[in-house]
């Protein structure tokens, strides 16, 4: 019987012996590509028609009779369960002989793929190639993370500079805090919108206005006392606009000014 790299034992895969023909239109072979060899996980207890071994974990139909993998000359193959598409593809590409393993789904009335049988050397090589790819992807993710972090630093600085350009009186530390909050990656805030990334005047102003609303007015206290959000915004709007106007008209308040 076939060995299993995944600990599935003999109940996982197999192939149809050369010269075997499908039993009917509902045979497992008819459910898959005509070039595929097919082995079946039987639902009942079946014995090999040739050596009488049984019950079989996998069988191959030949001459309308079940055969064990050894009698079908497939016992040297190892089982690879489904689930890793890249590993399966590479193992089958490197194996001179491969077999699709199927199981009958009674509810759906069809055979469904469970895995493949491949040569052990081909599976080992495929595992090495996938591992190398995984390491390469990990290194690429690390590089991408560094690149994104550098981009975020530059964008945050640009956002803060635009806040200061539009509102010269805004304290530098406040402008920086607003930029960091609004431009946080994955936050969905205004700084990550298309307008925000373009440093649009409206987007930058909206970010600063939100900060002033929360930090320089009683807006949060109103929300805590269950004042509706629209009403709370209406009440604090004069104060918010007064702060923005003051910063807009003020001279640059940075230490180097």
Rosetta silent file (secondary structure, phi, psi, omega in degrees, C-alpha in Angstrom):
SEQUENCE: XXXXXXXXXXXXXXXXXXXXXXXXXXXXXXXXXXXXXXXXXXXXXXXXXXXXXXXXXXXXXXXXXXXXXXXXXXXXXXXXXXXXXXXXXXXXXXXXXXXXXXXXXXXXXXXXXXXXXXXXXXXXXXXXXXXXXXXXXXXXXXXXXXXXXXXXXXXXXXXXXXXXXXXXXXXXXXXXXXXXXXXXXXXXXXXXXXXXXXXXXXXXXXXXXXXXXXXXXXXXXXXXXXXXXXXXXXXXXXXXXXXXXXXXXXXXXXXXX
SCORE:     score description
SCORE:     0.000 S_00000001
   1 L     0.000  157.501 -178.290    0.000    0.000    0.000 S_00000001
   2 L   -70.617  143.745  175.045    1.083    3.587   -0.522 S_00000001
   3 E   -84.998  155.275 -178.532    2.875    5.373    2.293 S_00000001
   4 E  -116.503  121.298  174.778    1.581    8.711    3.556 S_00000001
   5 L   -68.022  -25.612 -175.512    3.867   11.694    4.128 S_00000001
   6 L  -100.263   11.253  178.296    0.979   13.339    6.030 S_00000001
   7 L    77.658   19.155 -177.591    0.195   10.384    8.295 S_00000001
   8 L   -88.062   -2.640  179.317   -2.921    9.470    6.329 S_00000001
   9 L    65.689 -151.047 -177.974   -1.844    5.866    5.971 S_00000001
  10 L   -80.636  -11.288 -175.672   -3.197    3.975    3.045 S_00000001
  11 L   -88.510   74.506  179.583   -6.488    5.838    3.075 S_00000001
  12 L  -158.733  -37.988 -174.882   -5.608    8.730    0.799 S_00000001
  13 L  -165.515  169.735  179.960   -4.723    8.081   -2.811 S_00000001
  14 L   177.647 -174.089 -178.308   -3.977    5.742   -5.616 S_00000001
  15 L  -143.545  163.035 -178.829   -4.150    5.263   -9.349 S_00000001
  16 L   -87.862  134.125 -177.679   -5.904    3.239  -12.034 S_00000001
  17 L   -65.197  154.042 -179.713   -3.876    0.471  -13.544 S_00000001
  18 L   -60.936  136.441  177.609   -2.806    0.746  -17.150 S_00000001
  19 L    88.764   -7.845 -179.423   -5.424   -0.468  -19.546 S_00000001
  20 L   -73.984  149.546 -179.430   -8.285   -0.160  -17.066 S_00000001
  21 L  -122.565  152.812 -179.968  -11.474    1.387  -18.361 S_00000001
  22 L   -63.224  144.599 -177.991  -14.240    3.257  -16.522 S_00000001
  23 L   -75.072  -34.638 -178.599  -17.068    1.085  -15.320 S_00000001
  24 L  -163.051 -178.913  179.070  -19.761    3.593  -16.203 S_00000001
  25 L   -66.533  -16.788 -179.670  -20.460    7.271  -16.698 S_00000001
  26 L   -99.016    8.496 -178.511  -20.581    7.526  -12.913 S_00000001
  27 L   -68.499  156.766  178.690  -17.168    5.969  -12.324 S_00000001
  28 H   -60.865  -32.822 -179.936  -14.523    7.975  -10.457 S_00000001
  29 H   -62.459  -36.162 -176.800  -12.399    8.099  -13.606 S_00000001
  30 H   -71.529  -14.097 -177.965  -15.167    9.874  -15.500 S_00000001
  31 H   -84.703   -8.770 -174.757  -15.230   12.648  -12.890 S_00000001
  32 L  -131.363  176.670 -176.236  -11.675   13.801  -13.655 S_00000001
  33 L   -57.103  143.250 -175.739   -9.423   14.545  -16.578 S_00000001
  34 L   -60.869  -23.901 -178.597   -9.056   11.618  -18.954 S_00000001
  35 L   -84.257   -7.640 -176.692   -5.262   11.592  -18.478 S_00000001
  36 L   -81.696  135.782  164.666   -5.506   11.175  -14.694 S_00000001
  37 E   -81.817  145.461 -172.354   -4.970    7.856  -12.979 S_00000001
  38 E  -131.622  134.766  171.306   -7.507    7.500  -10.202 S_00000001
  39 E  -120.586  151.558 -172.182   -7.597    5.663   -6.880 S_00000001
  40 E  -121.062  137.221  167.380  -10.667    5.468   -4.664 S_00000001
  41 E   -85.861  105.155 -175.493  -11.198    5.556   -0.927 S_00000001
  42 L   -71.769  148.377  178.636  -13.942    2.912   -0.680 S_00000001
  43 L   -83.448  -32.213  178.694  -16.850    3.456    1.658 S_00000001
  44 L  -104.205 -176.406  179.022  -17.335   -0.248    2.369 S_00000001
  45 L   -86.163  119.501 -179.392  -14.928   -3.096    3.025 S_00000001
  46 L  -125.117  149.540  177.845  -13.336   -4.245   -0.219 S_00000001
  47 E  -118.103  153.576  179.495  -10.656   -6.829   -0.939 S_00000001
  48 L   -69.195  131.229 -179.204   -8.103   -6.987   -3.709 S_00000001
  49 L   -69.389  -19.321 -175.922   -9.304   -9.256   -6.512 S_00000001
  50 L   -96.365  -51.758 -176.766   -5.740  -10.430   -7.144 S_00000001
  51 L  -104.943   -4.321  178.598   -4.056  -10.960   -3.754 S_00000001
  52 L    66.225   16.507  175.342   -7.217  -10.941   -1.590 S_00000001
  53 L   -68.027  144.378  176.821   -5.701   -8.330    0.752 S_00000001
  54 E   175.825  173.158   -5.983   -8.270   -6.314    2.640 S_00000001
  55 L   -68.916  149.743 -174.865  -10.052   -4.364    3.717 S_00000001
  56 L   -86.769  132.599  171.601   -8.513   -1.850    1.335 S_00000001
  57 L   -76.730  -32.295  175.995   -7.843    1.732    2.364 S_00000001
  58 L  -138.678  145.741  176.844   -7.434    2.564   -1.316 S_00000001
  59 E  -137.684  155.643  176.023   -8.369    0.631   -4.375 S_00000001
  60 E  -123.039  128.374 -179.973   -7.810    0.857   -8.086 S_00000001
  61 E   -84.045  124.922  175.849  -10.414   -0.481  -10.484 S_00000001
  62 E  -142.549  130.332 -176.971   -8.980   -2.659  -13.251 S_00000001
  63 L    54.298   40.487  177.737  -10.986   -5.055  -15.416 S_00000001
  64 L    61.639   26.659  179.832  -14.079   -4.141  -13.379 S_00000001
  65 E  -138.591  147.974  179.780  -12.476   -5.448  -10.177 S_00000001
  66 E   -77.982  140.520  177.050  -10.821   -3.713   -7.199 S_00000001
  67 E  -130.185  146.343  174.548   -7.063   -4.011   -6.815 S_00000001
  68 L   -74.235  166.306 -177.167   -4.757   -2.898   -4.028 S_00000001
  69 L   -65.815  -36.281  179.488   -2.067   -0.380   -4.821 S_00000001
  70 L   -62.978  -44.447  179.544    0.709   -2.965   -4.680 S_00000001
  71 L   -69.395  -23.897  177.075   -1.002   -5.160   -7.246 S_00000001
  72 L   -89.250    8.295  179.937   -1.613   -2.067   -9.379 S_00000001
  73 L    60.534   35.589  179.567    2.129   -1.283   -9.197 S_00000001
  74 L  -123.051    5.953 -174.694    1.424    1.938   -7.286 S_00000001
  75 L   -68.326  -14.595 -178.846    2.476    0.916   -3.789 S_00000001
  76 L   -83.723   -7.158 -177.754    5.759    2.851   -3.973 S_00000001
  77 L   -82.253  157.072  177.745    3.958    6.192   -4.145 S_00000001
  78 E  -113.547  153.030 -174.072    3.365    8.466   -1.143 S_00000001
  79 E   -92.883  131.875  174.347    0.167   10.316   -0.327 S_00000001
  80 E  -119.948  109.462 -179.412   -0.096   14.110   -0.397 S_00000001
  81 E   -64.423  158.062  175.944   -3.440   15.406    0.950 S_00000001
  82 L   -69.079  163.067  176.156   -5.154   18.275   -0.783 S_00000001
  83 L   132.273  -31.893  178.868   -4.834   21.769    0.661 S_00000001
  84 L  -115.642   97.763 -173.713   -1.505   23.108   -0.603 S_00000001
  85 H   -62.383  -45.340 -177.616   -1.974   23.948   -4.263 S_00000001
  86 H   -63.974  -43.198 -179.984    1.631   24.965   -4.951 S_00000001
  87 H   -64.387  -43.927  178.994    3.058   21.853   -3.272 S_00000001
  88 H   -61.758  -46.046 -178.815    0.647   19.568   -5.129 S_00000001
  89 H   -61.299  -45.622 -178.187    1.409   21.168   -8.482 S_00000001
  90 H   -69.153  -37.550  179.199    5.164   20.931   -8.029 S_00000001
  91 H   -64.973  -41.558  179.304    5.030   17.370   -6.713 S_00000001
  92 H   -68.943  -36.585  178.350    2.980   16.221   -9.698 S_00000001
  93 H   -64.026  -35.483 -176.793    5.258   18.074  -12.128 S_00000001
  94 H   -89.260   -5.752 -176.977    8.314   16.339  -10.675 S_00000001
  95 L  -101.547  128.154  179.012    6.779   12.878  -10.441 S_00000001
  96 L   -70.753  -18.513  178.858    6.873   10.592  -13.475 S_00000001
  97 L  -137.573  126.914  177.582    3.803    8.817  -12.061 S_00000001
  98 L  -141.977  152.641 -173.983    0.982   10.443  -10.122 S_00000001
  99 E  -136.041  133.322  175.489   -2.501    9.347   -9.123 S_00000001
 100 E   -84.059  132.172  178.311   -5.564   11.355   -8.118 S_00000001
 101 E  -101.590  129.893 -177.604   -7.245   10.116   -4.931 S_00000001
 102 E  -129.840  162.415  175.730  -11.022   10.473   -4.742 S_00000001
 103 E  -139.436  142.789 -179.741  -13.867    9.636   -2.386 S_00000001
 104 E   -77.096  125.930  173.174  -17.547    9.235   -3.136 S_00000001
 105 E   -98.358  104.366 -174.744  -19.770   11.970   -1.706 S_00000001
 106 L   -65.244  -36.631 -177.778  -23.137   10.269   -1.365 S_00000001
 107 L   -67.124  -42.126 -179.992  -25.033   13.453   -0.644 S_00000001
 108 L   -89.049   -9.007  177.238  -23.721   15.233   -3.716 S_00000001
 109 L    58.231   49.146  178.058  -23.626   12.005   -5.739 S_00000001
 110 E  -157.448  162.106  174.576  -20.152   12.603   -7.088 S_00000001
 111 E   -90.004  138.848 -178.125  -16.528   11.747   -6.508 S_00000001
 112 E  -124.068  141.333 -176.973  -14.412   14.436   -4.896 S_00000001
 113 E   -67.890  135.094  178.539  -10.650   14.859   -4.950 S_00000001
 114 E  -113.650  -24.088 -178.876   -8.880   14.112   -1.659 S_00000001
 115 E   167.617 -161.256  179.091   -5.231   14.325   -2.666 S_00000001
 116 E  -140.283  157.572  168.912   -2.630   12.736   -4.906 S_00000001
 117 E  -105.621  130.620 -179.615   -0.096    9.935   -4.867 S_00000001
 118 E  -139.398  169.143  176.467    3.360   10.939   -6.092 S_00000001
 119 L   -71.027  143.129 -174.692    6.904    9.656   -5.986 S_00000001
 120 H   -61.938  -39.956 -179.978    8.631   10.340   -2.683 S_00000001
 121 H   -64.432  -38.115  179.151   11.638   12.044   -4.264 S_00000001
 122 H   -66.302  -38.286  178.831    9.371   14.377   -6.211 S_00000001
 123 H   -67.020  -41.602  179.411    7.477   15.298   -3.042 S_00000001
 124 H   -61.790  -43.271  179.389   10.707   15.965   -1.139 S_00000001
 125 H   -65.513  -40.744  179.013   11.978   18.244   -3.915 S_00000001
 126 H   -63.440  -38.525  178.139    8.630   20.056   -4.100 S_00000001
 127 H   -64.434  -39.338  178.691    8.714   20.626   -0.336 S_00000001
 128 H   -65.167  -41.805 -179.700   12.206   22.119   -0.595 S_00000001
 129 H   -66.466  -40.284  178.714   11.150   24.445   -3.401 S_00000001
 130 H   -67.052  -37.559  178.122    8.057   25.593   -1.519 S_00000001
 131 H   -64.387  -41.720  177.632   10.120   26.192    1.611 S_00000001
 132 H   -62.520  -41.064  177.831   12.588   28.292   -0.380 S_00000001
 133 H   -63.697  -40.658 -179.520    9.692   30.269   -1.825 S_00000001
 134 H   -63.099  -40.348  178.140    8.228   30.788    1.656 S_00000001
 135 H   -66.428  -39.497  178.200   11.560   32.135    2.904 S_00000001
 136 H   -64.664  -40.638  178.537   11.817   34.427   -0.121 S_00000001
 137 H   -64.972  -38.079  178.969    8.282   35.687    0.485 S_00000001
 138 H   -63.652  -41.843  178.322    9.117   36.327    4.141 S_00000001
 139 H   -65.489  -38.604  178.615   12.164   38.364    3.148 S_00000001
 140 H   -65.998  -39.331  177.267   10.100   40.275    0.604 S_00000001
 141 H   -62.354  -39.129  178.243    7.454   41.012    3.234 S_00000001
 142 H   -63.571  -44.274  178.792   10.154   42.344    5.530 S_00000001
 143 H   -63.902  -41.424  179.480   11.507   44.608    2.791 S_00000001
 144 H   -64.467  -37.300  179.281    8.014   45.780    1.928 S_00000001
 145 H   -64.223  -42.232  178.022    7.312   46.532    5.588 S_00000001
 146 H   -63.864  -43.619 -179.873   10.451   48.660    5.818 S_00000001
 147 H   -62.169  -44.110  179.487    9.572   50.437    2.575 S_00000001
 148 H   -64.461  -38.557  178.703    6.012   51.152    3.758 S_00000001
 149 H   -62.583  -42.043  178.358    7.297   52.427    7.092 S_00000001
 150 H   -64.818  -40.802  177.608    9.649   54.815    5.290 S_00000001
 151 H   -62.930  -40.399 -179.721    6.816   55.959    3.032 S_00000001
 152 H   -64.113  -39.887  179.100    4.592   56.517    6.072 S_00000001
 153 H   -62.503  -45.264 -179.278    7.258   58.634    7.765 S_00000001
 154 H   -65.382  -40.561 -178.187    7.663   60.791    4.660 S_00000001
 155 H   -68.441  -41.610  178.642    3.907   61.116    4.176 S_00000001
 156 H   -60.751  -42.217  178.548    3.287   62.023    7.814 S_00000001
 157 H   -63.763  -40.907  179.530    5.957   64.696    7.619 S_00000001
 158 H   -66.339  -38.708  179.336    4.441   66.060    4.407 S_00000001
 159 H   -65.003  -44.070  178.646    0.950   66.060    5.963 S_00000001
 160 H   -63.316  -40.436  179.181    2.212   67.920    9.036 S_00000001
 161 H   -63.865  -36.136  179.367    4.021   70.433    6.838 S_00000001
 162 H   -70.862  -36.163  174.200    0.819   71.059    4.881 S_00000001
 163 H   -58.476  -45.256 -178.998   -1.099   71.621    8.122 S_00000001
 164 H   -68.451  -32.420  178.825    1.488   74.215    9.091 S_00000001
 165 H   -68.855  -41.474 -178.836    1.388   75.828    5.662 S_00000001
 166 H   -77.486  -31.277 -176.810   -2.385   76.232    5.733 S_00000001
 167 L  -130.692   78.284 -174.866   -2.506   77.102    9.450 S_00000001
 168 L   -57.297  -26.654 -178.172    0.799   78.797   10.381 S_00000001
 169 L   -82.820   -5.796  179.277   -0.361   79.390   13.946 S_00000001
 170 L   -68.683  127.476  179.680   -0.926   75.682   14.649 S_00000001
 171 L   -57.528  139.792 -178.082    1.729   74.512   17.137 S_00000001
 172 H   -54.387  -41.240 -178.848    4.257   72.182   15.449 S_00000001
 173 H   -67.471  -33.354  176.543    3.627   69.368   17.919 S_00000001
 174 H   -68.567  -42.836  178.495   -0.120   69.607   17.318 S_00000001
 175 H   -60.326  -41.093  179.315    0.388   69.516   13.554 S_00000001
 176 H   -65.337  -43.603 -179.583    2.574   66.437   13.927 S_00000001
 177 H   -63.716  -41.456  178.325    0.050   64.685   16.164 S_00000001
 178 H   -62.663  -43.695 -179.426   -2.784   65.442   13.750 S_00000001
 179 H   -63.516  -44.005 -179.925   -0.738   64.111   10.840 S_00000001
 180 H   -63.646  -39.676 -179.285    0.197   60.900   12.661 S_00000001
 181 H   -70.203  -45.768 -174.361   -3.410   60.267   13.651 S_00000001
 182 H   -72.871  -27.317 -173.209   -4.953   61.082   10.279 S_00000001
 183 L  -103.416    9.802 -179.455   -2.402   59.203    8.180 S_00000001
 184 L   -58.801  127.591 -177.656   -2.167   55.939   10.144 S_00000001
 185 L   -63.413  132.825  178.266   -2.066   53.069    7.639 S_00000001
 186 L    81.406    2.176 -176.553   -5.208   50.948    7.649 S_00000001
 187 L   -81.071  -24.393 -176.308   -7.131   53.412    9.814 S_00000001
 188 L    76.053   10.017 -178.630   -9.544   54.533    7.106 S_00000001
 189 L   -79.773  175.027 -171.897   -9.153   58.112    8.310 S_00000001
 190 H   -60.367  -30.549 -179.595   -9.133   61.156    6.085 S_00000001
 191 H   -67.564  -21.494  179.465   -5.361   61.094    5.706 S_00000001
 192 H   -94.520   -3.300  177.527   -5.559   57.693    3.993 S_00000001
 193 L   -73.189  168.420  178.637   -8.231   58.783    1.545 S_00000001
 194 H   -60.072  -41.468  179.351   -7.329   59.723   -2.017 S_00000001
 195 H   -65.989  -40.097  179.617   -7.780   63.380   -1.138 S_00000001
 196 H   -64.502  -43.227  179.508   -5.681   62.993    1.983 S_00000001
 197 H   -64.938  -27.611  176.698   -2.834   61.283    0.141 S_00000001
 198 L   -85.076    2.405 -178.559   -2.924   64.137   -2.368 S_00000001
 199 L    56.794   40.976  177.717   -2.701   66.617    0.541 S_00000001
 200 L   -63.451  140.209 -178.015   -5.930   68.196   -0.588 S_00000001
 201 H   -56.081  -44.787 -178.576   -6.750   71.399    1.326 S_00000001
 202 H   -63.094  -40.540 -179.784  -10.189   70.119    2.310 S_00000001
 203 H   -67.723  -43.121  179.470   -8.839   66.819    3.619 S_00000001
 204 H   -63.624  -44.033  179.586   -6.064   68.454    5.636 S_00000001
 205 H   -63.671  -39.601  179.528   -8.502   70.991    7.078 S_00000001
 206 H   -62.498  -39.850  178.814  -10.980   68.245    7.964 S_00000001
 207 H   -64.380  -43.426  179.953   -8.290   66.362    9.896 S_00000001
 208 H   -69.109  -39.324  179.289   -7.300   69.459   11.854 S_00000001
 209 H   -60.421  -42.407  179.231  -10.925   70.413   12.462 S_00000001
 210 H   -62.634  -40.294  179.194  -11.632   66.980   13.966 S_00000001
 211 H   -64.544  -44.142  178.912   -8.635   67.302   16.280 S_00000001
 212 H   -62.807  -40.885 -178.863   -9.707   70.751   17.461 S_00000001
 213 H   -58.572  -41.837 -176.583  -13.256   69.509   18.022 S_00000001
 214 H   -81.335  -34.289 -170.778  -12.047   66.745   20.345 S_00000001
 215 H   -99.676  -21.950 -172.125   -9.205   68.528   22.105 S_00000001
 216 L  -119.574    8.450  178.528  -10.249   72.174   22.333 S_00000001
 217 L  -137.463  178.382  178.682  -13.997   72.038   22.957 S_00000001
 218 L   -90.089   20.830 -175.058  -16.513   70.268   25.176 S_00000001
 219 H   -55.792  -48.335 -178.341  -17.542   68.019   22.283 S_00000001
 220 H   -63.996  -37.369  178.389  -16.563   64.733   23.979 S_00000001
 221 H   -65.086  -39.448  177.592  -18.345   65.748   27.181 S_00000001
 222 H   -61.915  -42.031  178.339  -21.503   66.494   25.222 S_00000001
 223 H   -63.230  -37.956 -179.993  -21.369   63.050   23.636 S_00000001
 224 H   -66.262  -26.282  177.234  -20.934   61.479   27.076 S_00000001
 225 L   -92.836   17.551  174.079  -24.118   63.190   28.232 S_00000001
 226 L    68.478   23.829  171.167  -25.949   61.625   25.245 S_00000001
 227 L   -71.515  131.230  179.602  -26.256   64.793   23.219 S_00000001
 228 L   -55.017  145.263 -174.832  -26.788   63.675   19.589 S_00000001
 229 H   -56.905  -45.146 -178.509  -23.638   63.890   17.521 S_00000001
 230 H   -62.487  -40.143  179.317  -25.066   66.374   15.013 S_00000001
 231 H   -68.622  -40.022  178.573  -26.284   68.632   17.813 S_00000001
 232 H   -62.898  -42.362  178.021  -22.963   68.388   19.656 S_00000001
 233 H   -63.054  -39.135  179.806  -21.103   69.357   16.498 S_00000001
 234 H   -62.553  -41.543 -177.015  -23.447   72.303   15.987 S_00000001
 235 H   -66.365  -39.236 -174.728  -22.819   73.570   19.514 S_00000001
 236 H   -91.774   -6.948 -175.844  -19.037   73.458   19.312 S_00000001
 237 H   -55.434  -43.973  179.795  -18.755   74.591   15.690 S_00000001
 238 H   -58.586  -42.495 -179.859  -18.230   78.311   16.523 S_00000001
 239 H   -65.640  -41.674  179.937  -15.351   77.500   18.854 S_00000001
 240 H   -60.743  -49.116 -177.557  -13.783   75.113   16.316 S_00000001
 241 H   -66.763  -31.610  177.979  -13.937   77.632   13.501 S_00000001
 242 H   -65.636  -42.324  178.493  -12.575   80.371   15.768 S_00000001
 243 H   -64.026  -44.934 -179.694   -9.493   78.265   16.592 S_00000001
 244 H   -62.491  -40.948 -179.463   -8.938   77.411   12.943 S_00000001
 245 H   -66.570  -38.290  178.367   -9.287   81.054   11.912 S_00000001
 246 H   -62.879  -44.132  179.899   -6.854   82.122   14.608 S_00000001
 247 H   -70.420  -31.874 -179.139   -4.276   79.595   13.423 S_00000001
 248 H   -67.605  -37.712 -175.819   -4.913   80.472    9.799 S_00000001
 249 H   -90.196  -17.022 -174.814   -4.184   84.161   10.345 S_00000001
 250 L   -71.278  157.627  173.113   -1.382   83.802   12.914 S_00000001
 251 L   -74.041  160.980  178.146    2.295   84.092   12.118 S_00000001
 252 L   -56.946  124.112 -175.897    4.412   80.965   12.095 S_00000001
 253 L   -98.561    9.470 -179.661    4.764   79.898   15.729 S_00000001
 254 L   -70.521  155.445 -177.516    7.644   77.475   15.225 S_00000001
 255 L   -58.772  -28.360 -177.399   10.866   78.117   17.230 S_00000001
 256 L   -82.899   -5.565 -177.218   12.753   78.926   14.006 S_00000001
 257 L   -69.611    0.000    0.000   10.272   81.639   12.980 S_00000001
